[in-house]
Amino acid sequence: MTGPEHRFKDLRAIAHDERNRHKRQAGRAHIYALEIPFSVIVGAVIGSAVDDYFKIAPWGLAVFLIAGVAAAARAIYRVIQWQKTLDGPADGAVEMPIDEERRHDDDAR
């Protein structure tokens, strides 16, 4: 398929992928927004339960709260790494995948 139909089909596919990409990014951001506070809360709740069950207060709470904070820190690190993948090139230029470049070079011939 060559000609205008092919180009319009490509543009529709790109627009559809763009909408889905934004939905995936929003969903992932919501997961991280919930994961960070809940990891600390779950650590505190488990630590409290361990303290009550084994009568070792405040050690269970301290250990599991530290584990919850470490899990939150790990989630924050993943958010930072994810954000780096979302940022485009510094000059704002759009990079073309290698296959797209080859296809456009073949069309020019």
Long-range contacts (C-beta under 8 A, 24 or more apart in sequence): 25-86, 28-82, 32-75, 32-78, 32-79, 32-82, 35-72, 35-75, 36-72, 36-75, 36-76, 37-72, 39-68, 39-69, 39-71, 39-72, 39-75, 40-65, 40-68, 40-69, 40-71, 40-72, 41-68, 42-68, 43-67, 43-68, 43-69, 43-71, 44-68
